[in-house]
Amino acid sequence: MRRIALLATAFALSGFSPACAASVSVPMDEVRMISFPRAIATVYVGNTVIAEVNMVDARHGFLLGKTFGETNMIALDASGHQVANDHITVFGRRMGAITLNRGPLQYNYTCTAAHCETQPVPGDVRAYFDDTHGAIQTHEDMGVKAASNGAATASPQ
């Protein structure tokens, strides 16, 4: 027991802190602000399909949940020493989420008190998923086209 106490004291006095993995959770398609205990120079995400980090400054960044899954993030300082080694979990948005199962087929919706809208997720019926995302893309394309036509027809003052 005395030996453990001496080792703990030695670590505390040396300023050494063991790399302990923390856990960060973020909903899919949302961001969380993350902070590091000291300035970092490099950050690596194990699987960038699942999550991505965009640094704001040397100690803060935004963690974006891109798709369902788990991965890790390692941050290094300018000397290449590990500052953080965090486990990342990206989960689906569940507020107002409804899953309709029709036999083996799955359809997801996001609902409010007034109505529900399609909100397909991986695992939903392929045509439902593709049709919804196609409609969203068409809507966005029409908005961009309308905005660019409006800019072209506007006369300078």
C-alpha positions in Angstrom: 0.0 0.0 0.0 2.8 2.3 0.9 4.4 1.7 -2.6 1.2 2.7 -4.4 1.1 5.9 -2.3 4.7 6.7 -3.2 4.1 6.2 -6.9 1.0 8.4 -6.8 2.9 11.1 -5.1 5.8 10.8 -7.6 3.4 11.2 -10.5 1.7 14.2 -8.9 5.0 15.9 -8.3 6.4 15.2 -11.8 3.3 16.7 -13.5 2.8 13.4 -15.3 -0.8 12.6 -16.0 -1.6 9.2 -17.5 -3.5 9.1 -20.7 -7.0 8.3 -19.6 -9.7 8.0 -22.1 -12.8 10.2 -21.7 -16.0 9.7 -23.5 -17.8 12.2 -25.7 -21.3 11.6 -27.1 -22.8 13.7 -29.9 -26.1 13.2 -31.9 -25.8 12.6 -35.6 -25.8 15.8 -37.6 -25.1 18.0 -34.6 -21.9 19.5 -33.1 -20.5 19.7 -29.6 -17.9 22.1 -28.4 -14.9 20.2 -27.0 -12.0 21.6 -24.9 -8.5 20.3 -24.3 -6.6 20.8 -21.1 -3.7 22.5 -23.0 -2.9 23.7 -26.5 -2.9 21.0 -29.2 -1.2 21.0 -32.6 -2.8 17.9 -34.2 -6.0 16.0 -33.7 -6.8 12.6 -35.3 -10.2 11.0 -35.5 -10.1 7.2 -35.9 -12.9 7.0 -38.4 -13.8 10.3 -40.1 -16.9 8.8 -41.6 -18.4 8.7 -38.1 -17.1 12.0 -36.7 -15.0 15.0 -37.5 -13.2 17.7 -35.5 -12.8 21.3 -36.7 -10.5 23.3 -34.4 -11.6 26.8 -33.4 -8.3 27.6 -31.6 -5.5 25.6 -30.0 -7.7 24.5 -27.1 -11.2 24.3 -28.5 -12.9 22.6 -31.4 -16.3 21.5 -32.7 -17.0 17.7 -32.8 -19.5 16.9 -35.6 -21.4 13.6 -35.4 -21.6 12.4 -39.0 -23.2 8.9 -38.8 -24.0 6.3 -36.2 -21.1 4.6 -34.6 -18.1 4.7 -32.3 -14.5 5.8 -32.8 -11.8 7.6 -31.0 -10.0 11.0 -31.1 -6.3 11.5 -30.2 -4.9 15.0 -29.7 -1.2 15.8 -29.7 0.7 18.9 -28.6 3.4 20.6 -30.6 6.0 18.2 -29.2 3.9 15.2 -30.3 2.9 14.3 -26.7 -0.6 13.0 -26.2 -3.0 15.6 -24.7 -6.2 13.6 -25.1 -7.4 10.2 -26.1 -11.2 10.3 -26.1 -13.9 7.7 -27.1 -16.5 9.2 -29.4 -20.1 7.9 -29.7 -22.4 9.2 -32.4 -26.1 8.4 -31.8 -29.3 9.1 -33.6 -31.5 12.1 -32.7 -34.3 10.7 -30.6 -36.3 13.8 -29.7 -39.6 13.5 -31.5 -38.4 10.5 -33.4 -41.0 7.8 -34.4 -40.0 4.5 -36.1 -42.7 2.7 -38.0 -42.2 -1.0 -38.6 -44.2 -2.6 -41.3 -43.2 -6.2 -41.1 -39.4 -6.2 -41.8 -39.6 -2.7 -43.3 -38.6 0.4 -41.2 -39.6 4.0 -41.7 -38.4 6.9 -39.5 -40.2 10.2 -38.9 -39.6 13.3 -36.8 -42.8 14.6 -35.2 -44.0 17.7 -33.4 -47.4 18.2 -31.9 -48.7 19.5 -35.3 -47.3 17.0 -37.8 -44.6 14.4 -38.7 -42.0 14.7 -41.5 -39.9 12.0 -43.1 -36.5 11.6 -41.5 -35.0 8.4 -42.9 -31.9 6.9 -41.3 -29.6 4.1 -42.3 -31.6 0.9 -42.2 -34.8 2.4 -43.5 -36.4 1.2 -46.8 -34.0 2.1 -49.6 -36.5 3.8 -51.8 -37.9 5.8 -48.9 -34.4 6.9 -47.9 -33.4 7.8 -51.5 -36.7 9.5 -52.4 -36.6 11.7 -49.2 -32.9 12.7 -49.8 -33.6 13.3 -53.5 -36.5 15.6 -52.7 -34.3 17.6 -50.2 -31.6 17.9 -52.9 -34.1 19.1 -55.5 -35.5 21.7 -53.0 -32.0 23.0 -52.2 -31.1 23.2 -55.9 -34.2 25.2 -56.7 -33.4 27.6 -53.8 -29.8 28.1 -55.1 -31.2 28.6 -58.7 -33.8 31.1 -57.5 -31.1 33.0 -55.5 -28.7 33.2 -58.4 -31.5 34.3 -60.8 -32.5 37.0 -58.3 -28.9 38.2 -58.0 -28.5 38.3 -61.8 -31.7 40.3 -62.4 -31.1 42.8 -59.5 -29.9 46.1 -60.8 -27.0 47.8 -59.1 -28.0 51.1 -57.3 
